[in-house]
Amino acid sequence: MNSKIPISILLWFLVSCTRQPKPVMNPGIVQIASASSENPFKKIAFIPLPEGYSRLSADSGSFSAWLREINLKKDKVVHQFNGRWKLNQAAQFAVLDISVGEKDLQQCADEVMRLRAEYLFDKKAYNDISFTDNDEKIYQFSQPYTRSNFHQYLEKVFGMCGTASLSKQLKPIDMNEVQPGDVLISGGFPGHAVIVMDVATNKKQQKIFLLAQSYMPAQDIHVLNNPSDKILSPWYAVNNNEHIPTPEYLFKRNELKRW
């Protein structure tokens, strides 16, 4: 066996999501790609809430407010970067109207970084667009501040940063304090990451939240169903359970982090 592994292949392996996700409790049914029903909700903010809940207030211009305004596709099919349908079409509630690109790059941690970078780009907060790799090398967005250069910058970030590095960059936060934009992340080789898209609460101060992910191979960012509670789905409840089962990965409740 040839021991000289090309450095490009080695780097890809180190920063990618897991090929074999952690087993999920009550993972639901893996559905082979089939015809998809139409999504009636145009934005994250329009996804309906359970009775008695209301969304947390969000300041204009905040990351929370920006996430809620992301458009959703009418088509609920998750496509891979090469245009093929993802095999499992049971994980998603809806699909974000954001391009996955034409390369196998925008995977799990990458979609988290993409959304954060897009928010800062829209705000023209260009100096705040910065990510670090696992060796703590900084990748700073720089002029020209054009959409073309932005996409080239993101491709470099996607190739060099991943769950391990992003986990180091983010700060731990208690699950009871969850807010839109927070990240559930299991950093490592392998690892996975999903982003909190929205949060709501009721009069008893009980919280629920929405999650979104990309995965391997690179695929459309999609809002996740809740495999453990079909009545509450796609919302997830903040509770005292040690684990948070998602359709394709099992997180620990202490793996929540914030920018």
MIDOSE-1310 file (N, C-alpha, C; in nm, 2 decimals, decimal comma, always signed):
residues 259
mnsk	+0,08/-0,12/+0,00/+0,00/+0,00/+0,00/+0,09/+0,12/+0,00; +0,06/+0,22/-0,09/+0,14/+0,34/-0,10/+0,11/+0,43/+0,02; +0,22/+0,46/+0,10/+0,20/+0,54/+0,22/+0,20/+0,69/+0,19; +0,23/+0,73/+0,07/+0,24/+0,87/+0,04/+0,11/+0,92/-0,01
ipis	+0,02/+0,96/+0,09/-0,11/+1,01/+0,06/-0,10/+1,16/+0,02; -0,16/+1,20/-0,10/-0,15/+1,34/-0,14/-0,21/+1,43/-0,04; -0,14/+1,54/-0,02/-0,18/+1,63/+0,09/-0,32/+1,69/+0,08; -0,36/+1,70/-0,05/-0,50/+1,75/-0,07/-0,60/+1,66/-0,02
illw	-0,58/+1,52/-0,04/-0,67/+1,42/+0,01/-0,67/+1,42/+0,16; -0,55/+1,43/+0,22/-0,54/+1,43/+0,37/-0,61/+1,55/+0,43; -0,60/+1,67/+0,37/-0,67/+1,79/+0,42/-0,82/+1,77/+0,41; -0,86/+1,71/+0,30/-1,01/+1,70/+0,28/-1,06/+1,60/+0,39
flvs	-0,99/+1,50/+0,42/-1,03/+1,40/+0,52/-1,04/+1,47/+0,66; -0,94/+1,55/+0,69/-0,93/+1,61/+0,82/-1,04/+1,71/+0,85; -1,09/+1,78/+0,75/-1,19/+1,89/+0,77/-1,33/+1,85/+0,74; -1,35/+1,73/+0,69/-1,48/+1,69/+0,65/-1,57/+1,64/+0,76
ctrq	-1,70/+1,63/+0,74/-1,79/+1,57/+0,83/-1,77/+1,42/+0,84; -1,83/+1,36/+0,93/-1,81/+1,21/+0,95/-1,88/+1,14/+0,83; -1,81/+1,03/+0,79/-1,87/+0,94/+0,69/-1,97/+0,85/+0,76; -1,94/+0,81/+0,89/-2,03/+0,72/+0,96/-2,08/+0,80/+1,08
pkpv	-2,20/+0,87/+1,07/-2,25/+0,95/+1,18/-2,28/+0,86/+1,30; -2,28/+0,93/+1,42/-2,32/+0,86/+1,54/-2,46/+0,80/+1,53; -2,48/+0,69/+1,59/-2,62/+0,63/+1,59/-2,71/+0,72/+1,65; -2,83/+0,74/+1,60/-2,93/+0,83/+1,65/-3,04/+0,75/+1,72
mnpg	-3,09/+0,80/+1,84/-3,20/+0,73/+1,90/-3,33/+0,77/+1,83; -3,40/+0,67/+1,79/-3,53/+0,69/+1,72/-3,50/+0,78/+1,59; -3,42/+0,73/+1,50/-3,38/+0,81/+1,38/-3,49/+0,83/+1,28; -3,60/+0,76/+1,29/-3,70/+0,77/+1,19/-3,67/+0,69/+1,07
ivqi	-3,74/+0,71/+0,97/-3,73/+0,63/+0,85/-3,64/+0,69/+0,75; -3,54/+0,62/+0,69/-3,46/+0,67/+0,58/-3,54/+0,64/+0,45; -3,58/+0,75/+0,39/-3,66/+0,74/+0,27/-3,58/+0,76/+0,15; -3,58/+0,66/+0,06/-3,52/+0,67/-0,07/-3,58/+0,79/-0,15
asas	-3,49/+0,86/-0,22/-3,54/+0,98/-0,30/-3,67/+0,95/-0,37; -3,77/+1,03/-0,36/-3,89/+1,02/-0,42/-3,95/+1,15/-0,45; -4,07/+1,15/-0,51/-4,14/+1,28/-0,54/-4,16/+1,36/-0,41; -4,14/+1,49/-0,41/-4,15/+1,57/-0,29/-4,27/+1,66/-0,29
senp	-4,33/+1,68/-0,17/-4,44/+1,77/-0,16/-4,39/+1,91/-0,16; -4,48/+2,00/-0,19/-4,44/+2,14/-0,20/-4,44/+2,20/-0,06; -4,34/+2,29/-0,04/-4,33/+2,36/+0,09/-4,41/+2,49/+0,08; -4,51/+2,51/+0,17/-4,59/+2,63/+0,16/-4,54/+2,75/+0,23
fkki	-4,42/+2,74/+0,30/-4,37/+2,85/+0,38/-4,26/+2,92/+0,31; -4,27/+3,05/+0,29/-4,17/+3,12/+0,21/-4,04/+3,16/+0,28; -4,05/+3,17/+0,42/-3,93/+3,21/+0,50/-3,93/+3,13/+0,62; -3,81/+3,13/+0,69/-3,79/+3,07/+0,82/-3,90/+3,13/+0,92
afip	-3,92/+3,26/+0,91/-4,01/+3,32/+1,00/-4,15/+3,28/+0,98; -4,19/+3,22/+0,87/-4,32/+3,17/+0,85/-4,35/+3,03/+0,89; -4,25/+2,96/+0,93/-4,27/+2,82/+0,98/-4,35/+2,83/+1,11; -4,47/+2,76/+1,11/-4,56/+2,78/+1,22/-4,51/+2,73/+1,35
lpeg	-4,56/+2,80/+1,46/-4,53/+2,76/+1,59/-4,63/+2,67/+1,66; -4,60/+2,59/+1,75/-4,70/+2,52/+1,83/-4,78/+2,62/+1,91; -4,90/+2,58/+1,94/-4,99/+2,67/+2,02/-4,93/+2,71/+2,15; -4,94/+2,84/+2,18/-4,89/+2,90/+2,31/-4,75/+2,95/+2,30
ysrl	-4,68/+2,93/+2,19/-4,54/+2,98/+2,17/-4,53/+3,10/+2,09; -4,43/+3,19/+2,12/-4,40/+3,30/+2,03/-4,25/+3,31/+2,02; -4,21/+3,36/+1,90/-4,07/+3,38/+1,88/-4,00/+3,48/+1,97; -3,87/+3,45/+2,00/-3,80/+3,55/+2,08/-3,78/+3,68/+2,00
sads	-3,79/+3,79/+2,07/-3,77/+3,92/+2,01/-3,63/+3,92/+1,95; -3,61/+3,99/+1,84/-3,48/+4,00/+1,77/-3,47/+4,15/+1,72; -3,35/+4,21/+1,75/-3,33/+4,35/+1,71/-3,31/+4,35/+1,56; -3,35/+4,46/+1,50/-3,33/+4,48/+1,36/-3,18/+4,48/+1,33
gsfs	-3,14/+4,40/+1,23/-3,00/+4,40/+1,19/-2,92/+4,29/+1,27; -2,99/+4,22/+1,36/-2,92/+4,11/+1,43/-2,91/+3,98/+1,35; -2,83/+3,89/+1,39/-2,81/+3,76/+1,32/-2,94/+3,69/+1,33; -3,01/+3,70/+1,45/-3,14/+3,63/+1,47/-3,24/+3,67/+1,36
awlr	-3,25/+3,81/+1,35/-3,35/+3,86/+1,25/-3,31/+3,82/+1,11; -3,19/+3,82/+1,08/-3,14/+3,79/+0,94/-3,17/+3,64/+0,91; -3,15/+3,55/+1,00/-3,18/+3,41/+0,98/-3,33/+3,39/+0,95; -3,41/+3,46/+1,02/-3,56/+3,44/+1,00/-3,60/+3,49/+0,86
einl	-3,53/+3,57/+0,80/-3,57/+3,63/+0,67/-3,52/+3,54/+0,55; -3,44/+3,44/+0,58/-3,39/+3,35/+0,47/-3,51/+3,28/+0,40; -3,51/+3,29/+0,27/-3,61/+3,23/+0,19/-3,60/+3,08/+0,18; -3,71/+3,01/+0,17/-3,72/+2,87/+0,16/-3,77/+2,83/+0,02
kkdk	-3,72/+2,72/-0,04/-3,76/+2,68/-0,17/-3,90/+2,61/-0,16; -3,97/+2,62/-0,27/-4,10/+2,55/-0,28/-4,08/+2,40/-0,29; -3,97/+2,36/-0,35/-3,94/+2,22/-0,37/-3,86/+2,18/-0,24; -3,91/+2,07/-0,18/-3,85/+2,02/-0,06/-3,74/+1,92/-0,08
vvhq	-3,71/+1,89/-0,20/-3,60/+1,79/-0,23/-3,46/+1,85/-0,20; -3,38/+1,78/-0,13/-3,24/+1,82/-0,10/-3,15/+1,76/-0,21; -3,09/+1,85/-0,28/-3,00/+1,82/-0,39/-2,85/+1,82/-0,34; -2,77/+1,74/-0,40/-2,63/+1,74/-0,37/-2,56/+1,84/-0,47
fngr	-2,44/+1,87/-0,45/-2,37/+1,97/-0,53/-2,37/+1,94/-0,68; -2,37/+1,81/-0,71/-2,37/+1,76/-0,85/-2,51/+1,75/-0,91; -2,61/+1,80/-0,84/-2,75/+1,80/-0,89/-2,83/+1,68/-0,86; -2,76/+1,57/-0,81/-2,83/+1,45/-0,77/-2,91/+1,47/-0,64
wkln	-3,02/+1,39/-0,63/-3,09/+1,39/-0,51/-3,02/+1,32/-0,40; -3,02/+1,38/-0,28/-2,97/+1,31/-0,16/-3,06/+1,18/-0,14; -2,99/+1,07/-0,10/-3,06/+0,95/-0,09/-3,17/+0,96/+0,02; -3,14/+1,01/+0,13/-3,23/+1,02/+0,24/-3,31/+1,15/+0,23
qaaq	-3,44/+1,14/+0,19/-3,52/+1,26/+0,17/-3,62/+1,27/+0,29; -3,59/+1,21/+0,40/-3,68/+1,21/+0,52/-3,63/+1,30/+0,63; -3,51/+1,35/+0,61/-3,45/+1,43/+0,72/-3,50/+1,58/+0,72; -3,54/+1,63/+0,61/-3,57/+1,77/+0,60/-3,72/+1,81/+0,61
favl	-3,74/+1,93/+0,67/-3,87/+1,99/+0,67/-3,89/+2,08/+0,56; -3,78/+2,15/+0,53/-3,78/+2,25/+0,42/-3,63/+2,27/+0,38; -3,62/+2,34/+0,26/-3,48/+2,36/+0,21/-3,46/+2,51/+0,19; -3,34/+2,56/+0,24/-3,31/+2,70/+0,23/-3,27/+2,73/+0,08
disv	-3,32/+2,85/+0,04/-3,29/+2,90/-0,10/-3,15/+2,96/-0,10; -3,05/+2,88/-0,08/-2,91/+2,92/-0,09/-2,83/+2,82/-0,17; -2,75/+2,86/-0,26/-2,68/+2,77/-0,35/-2,58/+2,69/-0,27; -2,57/+2,56/-0,31/-2,47/+2,47/-0,25/-2,34/+2,48/-0,33
gekd	-2,34/+2,54/-0,45/-2,23/+2,55/-0,53/-2,21/+2,42/-0,62; -2,10/+2,42/-0,70/-2,08/+2,31/-0,79/-1,96/+2,22/-0,75; -1,91/+2,24/-0,62/-1,80/+2,16/-0,57/-1,84/+2,09/-0,44; -1,78/+1,98/-0,41/-1,81/+1,91/-0,29/-1,74/+1,97/-0,17
lqqc	-1,78/+2,10/-0,14/-1,72/+2,18/-0,03/-1,81/+2,22/+0,08; -1,93/+2,26/+0,05/-2,02/+2,32/+0,15/-2,09/+2,21/+0,22; -2,02/+2,15/+0,32/-2,08/+2,04/+0,40/-2,13/+2,09/+0,53; -2,10/+2,03/+0,64/-2,17/+2,06/+0,77/-2,12/+2,19/+0,83
adev	-1,99/+2,19/+0,88/-1,94/+2,31/+0,94/-1,94/+2,43/+0,84; -1,93/+2,39/+0,71/-1,92/+2,49/+0,61/-2,05/+2,57/+0,59; -2,17/+2,50/+0,61/-2,29/+2,57/+0,60/-2,31/+2,67/+0,71; -2,26/+2,63/+0,83/-2,26/+2,72/+0,94/-2,18/+2,85/+0,92
mrlr	-2,06/+2,83/+0,86/-1,97/+2,94/+0,83/-2,03/+3,02/+0,72; -2,10/+2,95/+0,62/-2,16/+3,02/+0,51/-2,27/+3,12/+0,56; -2,35/+3,07/+0,64/-2,46/+3,16/+0,69/-2,41/+3,28/+0,77; -2,31/+3,25/+0,86/-2,25/+3,36/+0,93/-2,18/+3,46/+0,84
aeyl	-2,11/+3,41/+0,75/-2,04/+3,50/+0,65/-2,14/+3,58/+0,57; -2,24/+3,52/+0,52/-2,34/+3,59/+0,44/-2,41/+3,70/+0,52; -2,44/+3,67/+0,64/-2,50/+3,78/+0,73/-2,40/+3,90/+0,74; -2,28/+3,87/+0,77/-2,18/+3,98/+0,78/-2,15/+4,05/+0,65
fdkk	-2,16/+3,98/+0,54/-2,14/+4,04/+0,41/-2,26/+4,13/+0,38; -2,38/+4,09/+0,41/-2,49/+4,17/+0,39/-2,49/+4,30/+0,47; -2,43/+4,29/+0,59/-2,42/+4,41/+0,68/-2,30/+4,50/+0,64; -2,22/+4,45/+0,54/-2,10/+4,52/+0,51/-2,00/+4,52/+0,62
aynd	-2,01/+4,42/+0,71/-1,91/+4,41/+0,82/-1,80/+4,32/+0,78; -1,73/+4,36/+0,67/-1,63/+4,28/+0,61/-1,52/+4,24/+0,70; -1,48/+4,33/+0,79/-1,36/+4,30/+0,87/-1,40/+4,19/+0,98; -1,52/+4,16/+1,00/-1,56/+4,06/+1,09/-1,57/+3,92/+1,03
isft	-1,56/+3,91/+0,90/-1,56/+3,78/+0,83/-1,43/+3,72/+0,84; -1,41/+3,63/+0,94/-1,28/+3,57/+0,97/-1,30/+3,43/+1,03; -1,23/+3,33/+0,98/-1,23/+3,20/+1,04/-1,09/+3,15/+1,06; -1,08/+3,05/+1,15/-0,95/+2,99/+1,17/-0,95/+2,84/+1,15
dnde	-0,83/+2,79/+1,10/-0,82/+2,65/+1,08/-0,78/+2,58/+1,21; -0,75/+2,45/+1,21/-0,72/+2,38/+1,33/-0,59/+2,41/+1,39; -0,50/+2,48/+1,31/-0,37/+2,52/+1,36/-0,37/+2,67/+1,39; -0,50/+2,72/+1,40/-0,53/+2,86/+1,44/-0,47/+2,96/+1,34
kiyq	-0,45/+2,92/+1,22/-0,42/+3,02/+1,11/-0,55/+3,09/+1,08; -0,54/+3,22/+1,06/-0,66/+3,31/+1,04/-0,68/+3,33/+0,89; -0,81/+3,31/+0,85/-0,85/+3,34/+0,71/-0,95/+3,46/+0,71; -0,89/+3,57/+0,68/-0,96/+3,70/+0,69/-1,01/+3,74/+0,55
fsqp	-1,14/+3,77/+0,54/-1,19/+3,83/+0,41/-1,13/+3,96/+0,38; -1,09/+3,99/+0,26/-1,02/+4,11/+0,23/-1,07/+4,17/+0,09; -1,03/+4,29/+0,06/-1,07/+4,35/-0,06/-1,02/+4,27/-0,18; -1,10/+4,28/-0,30/-1,22/+4,36/-0,32/-1,34/+4,30/-0,25
ytrs	-1,43/+4,38/-0,20/-1,55/+4,33/-0,13/-1,66/+4,30/-0,23; -1,63/+4,21/-0,33/-1,72/+4,18/-0,43/-1,78/+4,04/-0,40; -1,90/+4,01/-0,46/-1,96/+3,88/-0,45/-1,87/+3,77/-0,50; -1,80/+3,80/-0,62/-1,71/+3,70/-0,67/-1,59/+3,66/-0,58
nfhq	-1,53/+3,77/-0,53/-1,42/+3,74/-0,43/-1,47/+3,68/-0,31; -1,59/+3,71/-0,26/-1,65/+3,65/-0,14/-1,66/+3,50/-0,16; -1,71/+3,46/-0,28/-1,73/+3,32/-0,31/-1,59/+3,24/-0,31; -1,49/+3,31/-0,37/-1,36/+3,25/-0,38/-1,30/+3,23/-0,24
ylek	-1,32/+3,33/-0,15/-1,28/+3,33/-0,01/-1,34/+3,21/+0,06; -1,48/+3,20/+0,04/-1,55/+3,09/+0,11/-1,50/+2,95/+0,07; -1,46/+2,94/-0,06/-1,41/+2,81/-0,11/-1,28/+2,77/-0,03; -1,20/+2,87/-0,01/-1,07/+2,85/+0,06/-1,10/+2,81/+0,21
vfgm	-1,20/+2,88/+0,27/-1,23/+2,85/+0,41/-1,29/+2,71/+0,42; -1,38/+2,68/+0,33/-1,44/+2,54/+0,33/-1,34/+2,43/+0,32; -1,23/+2,46/+0,24/-1,13/+2,36/+0,22/-1,03/+2,35/+0,34; -1,02/+2,45/+0,42/-0,92/+2,45/+0,52/-0,98/+2,45/+0,67
cgta	-1,10/+2,48/+0,68/-1,16/+2,48/+0,82/-1,27/+2,38/+0,82; -1,30/+2,33/+0,94/-1,40/+2,23/+0,96/-1,46/+2,22/+1,10; -1,52/+2,11/+1,14/-1,58/+2,11/+1,27/-1,48/+2,12/+1,39; -1,36/+2,07/+1,37/-1,26/+2,08/+1,48/-1,22/+2,22/+1,50
slsk	-1,19/+2,29/+1,39/-1,15/+2,43/+1,40/-1,26/+2,52/+1,45; -1,38/+2,50/+1,39/-1,49/+2,59/+1,42/-1,53/+2,57/+1,57; -1,52/+2,45/+1,62/-1,55/+2,43/+1,76/-1,46/+2,51/+1,85; -1,33/+2,52/+1,81/-1,24/+2,60/+1,89/-1,27/+2,75/+1,88
qlkp	-1,32/+2,79/+1,77/-1,35/+2,93/+1,74/-1,47/+2,98/+1,82; -1,57/+2,89/+1,84/-1,69/+2,93/+1,91/-1,68/+2,91/+2,06; -1,77/+2,98/+2,13/-1,77/+2,98/+2,28/-1,89/+2,89/+2,33; -1,86/+2,81/+2,44/-1,97/+2,73/+2,49/-2,08/+2,81/+2,55
idmn	-2,20/+2,76/+2,54/-2,32/+2,83/+2,59/-2,42/+2,73/+2,65; -2,48/+2,76/+2,76/-2,58/+2,67/+2,82/-2,70/+2,65/+2,73; -2,75/+2,53/+2,71/-2,86/+2,50/+2,63/-2,99/+2,58/+2,67; -3,00/+2,61/+2,80/-3,12/+2,69/+2,84/-3,11/+2,83/+2,79
evqp	-3,00/+2,88/+2,74/-2,98/+3,02/+2,69/-2,98/+3,02/+2,54; -3,02/+2,91/+2,47/-3,01/+2,90/+2,33/-3,08/+3,02/+2,26; -3,01/+3,07/+2,15/-3,06/+3,17/+2,06/-3,04/+3,14/+1,92; -3,11/+3,20/+1,83/-3,09/+3,18/+1,69/-2,94/+3,22/+1,65
gdvl	-2,88/+3,14/+1,57/-2,74/+3,16/+1,53/-2,64/+3,07/+1,61; -2,69/+3,02/+1,73/-2,60/+2,93/+1,80/-2,58/+2,80/+1,72; -2,48/+2,72/+1,76/-2,44/+2,61/+1,68/-2,42/+2,49/+1,77; -2,49/+2,38/+1,74/-2,46/+2,25/+1,80/-2,35/+2,19/+1,72
isgg	-2,23/+2,16/+1,78/-2,12/+2,12/+1,71/-2,04/+2,01/+1,79; -2,01/+1,90/+1,72/-1,93/+1,80/+1,77/-1,80/+1,81/+1,69; -1,70/+1,88/+1,75/-1,58/+1,90/+1,67/-1,48/+1,79/+1,68; -1,42/+1,75/+1,57/-1,33/+1,65/+1,57/-1,31/+1,58/+1,43
fpgh	-1,25/+1,47/+1,43/-1,22/+1,39/+1,31/-1,27/+1,25/+1,33; -1,40/+1,22/+1,31/-1,50/+1,30/+1,24/-1,57/+1,40/+1,33; -1,67/+1,47/+1,28/-1,75/+1,56/+1,36/-1,87/+1,60/+1,28; -1,96/+1,69/+1,34/-2,07/+1,74/+1,26/-2,12/+1,87/+1,33
aviv	-2,19/+1,95/+1,26/-2,24/+2,08/+1,31/-2,38/+2,11/+1,25; -2,47/+2,16/+1,33/-2,60/+2,22/+1,28/-2,62/+2,35/+1,34; -2,70/+2,44/+1,28/-2,71/+2,57/+1,33/-2,86/+2,59/+1,38; -2,87/+2,67/+1,48/-3,01/+2,70/+1,53/-3,06/+2,82/+1,45
mdva	-3,17/+2,79/+1,38/-3,23/+2,89/+1,29/-3,33/+2,98/+1,36; -3,40/+2,93/+1,46/-3,50/+3,02/+1,53/-3,53/+2,96/+1,67; -3,58/+3,04/+1,76/-3,61/+3,00/+1,89/-3,74/+3,06/+1,93; -3,82/+2,99/+2,01/-3,95/+3,04/+2,06/-3,97/+3,00/+2,20
tnkk	-4,06/+3,07/+2,27/-4,08/+3,03/+2,41/-4,23/+3,05/+2,44; -4,28/+2,99/+2,55/-4,42/+3,01/+2,60/-4,42/+3,08/+2,73; -4,54/+3,09/+2,79/-4,55/+3,16/+2,92/-4,48/+3,09/+3,03; -4,46/+2,97/+3,02/-4,39/+2,89/+3,12/-4,24/+2,90/+3,10
qqki	-4,19/+2,98/+3,01/-4,05/+3,00/+2,97/-3,99/+2,87/+2,92; -4,07/+2,78/+2,86/-4,02/+2,66/+2,79/-3,98/+2,70/+2,65; -3,86/+2,66/+2,61/-3,81/+2,70/+2,48/-3,81/+2,59/+2,38; -3,83/+2,62/+2,25/-3,82/+2,53/+2,14/-3,73/+2,60/+2,04
flla	-3,67/+2,52/+1,95/-3,58/+2,57/+1,85/-3,58/+2,49/+1,72; -3,54/+2,56/+1,61/-3,53/+2,50/+1,48/-3,38/+2,47/+1,45; -3,35/+2,36/+1,38/-3,21/+2,33/+1,34/-3,20/+2,32/+1,19; -3,09/+2,35/+1,13/-3,06/+2,33/+0,99/-2,92/+2,28/+0,97
qsym	-2,90/+2,20/+0,87/-2,77/+2,14/+0,84/-2,75/+2,13/+0,69; -2,62/+2,11/+0,66/-2,58/+2,05/+0,53/-2,51/+1,92/+0,58; -2,46/+1,84/+0,48/-2,40/+1,71/+0,52/-2,30/+1,67/+0,41; -2,26/+1,54/+0,41/-2,17/+1,48/+0,31/-2,25/+1,39/+0,22
paqd	-2,23/+1,40/+0,09/-2,15/+1,51/+0,02/-2,22/+1,64/+0,03; -2,15/+1,75/-0,01/-2,21/+1,88/+0,00/-2,35/+1,88/-0,06; -2,44/+1,95/+0,01/-2,58/+1,94/-0,03/-2,66/+2,07/+0,02; -2,78/+2,08/-0,03/-2,86/+2,20/+0,01/-2,87/+2,21/+0,16
ihvl	-2,87/+2,33/+0,21/-2,89/+2,35/+0,36/-3,04/+2,33/+0,38; -3,07/+2,25/+0,48/-3,21/+2,21/+0,50/-3,25/+2,22/+0,65; -3,37/+2,26/+0,68/-3,43/+2,26/+0,81/-3,46/+2,12/+0,85; -3,42/+2,08/+0,97/-3,44/+1,94/+1,01/-3,57/+1,90/+1,07
nnps	-3,62/+1,79/+1,04/-3,73/+1,73/+1,12/-3,68/+1,69/+1,25; -3,77/+1,67/+1,35/-3,74/+1,62/+1,48/-3,78/+1,47/+1,48; -3,68/+1,38/+1,48/-3,72/+1,24/+1,48/-3,77/+1,18/+1,61; -3,76/+1,26/+1,72/-3,80/+1,21/+1,85/-3,94/+1,26/+1,89
dkil	-3,99/+1,36/+1,82/-4,12/+1,41/+1,85/-4,19/+1,46/+1,72; -4,27/+1,37/+1,66/-4,33/+1,40/+1,54/-4,44/+1,51/+1,55; -4,50/+1,52/+1,67/-4,60/+1,63/+1,69/-4,53/+1,76/+1,70; -4,42/+1,78/+1,77/-4,35/+1,90/+1,78/-4,27/+1,94/+1,66
spwy	-4,23/+1,84/+1,58/-4,14/+1,86/+1,46/-4,20/+1,96/+1,37; -4,12/+2,05/+1,31/-3,97/+2,05/+1,31/-3,90/+2,11/+1,43; -3,98/+2,16/+1,53/-3,92/+2,22/+1,65/-3,87/+2,12/+1,74; -3,77/+2,16/+1,82/-3,70/+2,07/+1,92/-3,72/+2,14/+2,05
avnn	-3,75/+2,07/+2,16/-3,77/+2,12/+2,29/-3,64/+2,13/+2,37; -3,62/+2,24/+2,44/-3,51/+2,25/+2,54/-3,55/+2,17/+2,66; -3,48/+2,07/+2,69/-3,51/+1,99/+2,81/-3,39/+1,94/+2,88; -3,40/+1,85/+2,98/-3,28/+1,81/+3,05/-3,22/+1,68/+3,00
nehi	-3,26/+1,64/+2,88/-3,20/+1,51/+2,82/-3,06/+1,54/+2,79; -2,98/+1,44/+2,81/-2,83/+1,45/+2,78/-2,81/+1,46/+2,63; -2,89/+1,40/+2,55/-2,87/+1,39/+2,40/-2,98/+1,47/+2,33; -2,94/+1,52/+2,21/-3,03/+1,58/+2,11/-3,02/+1,50/+1,99
ptpe	-3,12/+1,40/+1,96/-3,11/+1,33/+1,84/-3,17/+1,41/+1,72; -3,09/+1,42/+1,62/-3,13/+1,47/+1,49/-3,14/+1,36/+1,39; -3,20/+1,38/+1,27/-3,22/+1,27/+1,18/-3,10/+1,19/+1,14; -2,98/+1,26/+1,14/-2,86/+1,19/+1,09/-2,74/+1,20/+1,19
ylfk	-2,77/+1,25/+1,31/-2,66/+1,27/+1,40/-2,71/+1,28/+1,55; -2,63/+1,24/+1,64/-2,67/+1,25/+1,78/-2,57/+1,35/+1,85; -2,63/+1,46/+1,90/-2,55/+1,56/+1,97/-2,57/+1,55/+2,12; -2,48/+1,60/+2,20/-2,49/+1,61/+2,34/-2,54/+1,76/+2,37
rnel	-2,62/+1,77/+2,47/-2,67/+1,90/+2,50/-2,57/+2,00/+2,54; -2,45/+1,96/+2,59/-2,34/+2,05/+2,62/-2,25/+2,09/+2,50; -2,30/+2,05/+2,38/-2,22/+2,08/+2,26/-2,27/+2,21/+2,19; -2,35/+2,29/+2,26/-2,40/+2,41/+2,20/-2,30/+2,52/+2,22
krw	-2,27/+2,60/+2,11/-2,17/+2,71/+2,11/-2,23/+2,83/+2,04; -2,16/+2,94/+2,06/-2,20/+3,07/+2,01/-2,08/+3,15/+1,95; -2,11/+3,24/+1,85/-2,01/+3,32/+1,79/-1,96/+3,42/+1,90
